[in-house]
């Protein structure tokens, strides 16, 4: 029992240190900015802009990478790196860099600003001084990462979006690059391992939806998860589903990911469902969803002849830290 209590205390201290270290990195980034840059970057925590996220090319608020000095970009990326695993960090930064590849494939000039790796924006929400809740966001075309902290607690890490166009680079120096390969290949492996009866249950539609169904809604919810339940999978197939889940959850630091894994386990693995729609081979439009009581993952690859992937990861209770913040405010008023 003493050993167990000590483990809890050590874990709590680790979470606190992580939260504080991330806040220090956010502060270090802000300290490099001039007054105009700070005005573009900082928003009150209760500002509606905190919920204004999307994954399409559009006008955005925040401070874009192209408006930063080399030192400022380095500080911004240090903040990102502190919240992501090495794999997740590489995916995020490569998504930014792929704007140059997309620009070339679309025949746009070098000075084009529509496909622009500099148009990925950093925003800070709240006052970083003291124990008040705060958050930060990195967002641009094909990347939306939202992080929220309530006082000493660990971070909420959703809603989150990663996309890739092209999903597999067809030509040029980066030919064959596939940023979201795990998210695609592990799902095909799971699908191909299903028997005829399982496949009939898992495939819920012959045609894939045109995009992520929940889009950029503030609250993501799809009732009555369809498809194949975890109970209907053989042990090896269950392990394969967990490997697919890991492609999304293990994008984050281990401490953040461990919280997500625990929430899924506590809610019951038997509550998970895997559903597929559309074609069963690469190049044909396809979609899948993994859903449990606490989370929702969507993957869609229907654009550009099935070579344009969108993925989203939503916490059904704690997007934007809402469940965590509710507990924080309730405790504060006791």
Buried (B, 14 or more C-beta within 10 A) or exposed (E): EEEEEEEEEEEEEEBBEBBEEBBEBBBEBBEBBEEEBBEBBBBEBEBEBBBBBBBEBEEBBBBBBEBBEEEBBEBBBBBBBBBBBEBBBEBBBBBBEBBBBBBBBEEBEEEBEEBBBBBBBBBBBBEBEEEBBBBBBBBBBBBBBBBBBBBEBBBBBBBBBBBBBBBBBEEEEBEEBBBBBBBBBBBBEBBEBBEEEBBEBBBBEEEBBEBBBBBBEEEBEBEEBBBBBBEBBEEEBBEBBBBBBBBBBBBBBEBBBBBBBEBBEEBEBEBBBBBBBBBEEBEEBBBBBBBBBBBBBBBBBBBEEBBBBBBBBBBBBBBBBBBBBEBBEEEEEE
